[in-house]
Amino acid sequence: MPAAGDALVLVDVQNDFLAGGSLAVPHGDEVLPALNRAIEVFRGRGLPVFATRDWHPAGHCSFQTRGGQWPPHCVAGTEGAAFAPGLAIFPAVVVISKATRADTDAYSGFQGTELHRLLREREVRRLFVGGLATDYCVLNTVKDALALGYQVLLLADGIRAVDAQPGDGARALAEMTALGARPIAGGELA
């Protein structure tokens, strides 16, 4: 299904969001097989793959120690900020670091980054998106992508939610779908 004009966007598949991490997403590790299948398809077809990551300074405004809502996580250069070791990242993957300033948070992979410019340079029109977490960084990345005019296919088996409030993930999925994103199953990538 992926073809010229498509790109894969992997959202924040980092150690701190996986089991044992400081801000673990329930069942977050379960996204790895689906995302790795997508990586394999995109790599095999020579299509671009982007990986966003939180890359926070130690005193980031989102941290509870600074009055934010989250425990310290994904501090730049730490093991917690590293991509999951089971994620099949390869050298051509373009890494997009976000929320790199202490005073600014960024849930979207587009906010304060060069992602949009890089996609446009590659004449990308359609994004396949998966990663963590459905109700925060995936939601905001998808919303921005749609607002910028991209078509979005959401890798439904490659996302998991924090669900800070029960049902947040389902509500985020419904919102993305209502805005025009289309959830697809992994089998639709073939």
Secondary structure by P-SEA (a helix, b strand, c coil): cccccbbbbbccccccccccccccccccccaaaaaaaaaaaaaaabbbbbbbbbccccccccccccccccccccccccccccccccccccccbbbbbccccccccccccccccaaaaaaaaaccccccccccccccaaaaaaaaaaaabbbbbbccccccccccccaaaaaaaaaaaaabbbbbcccccc
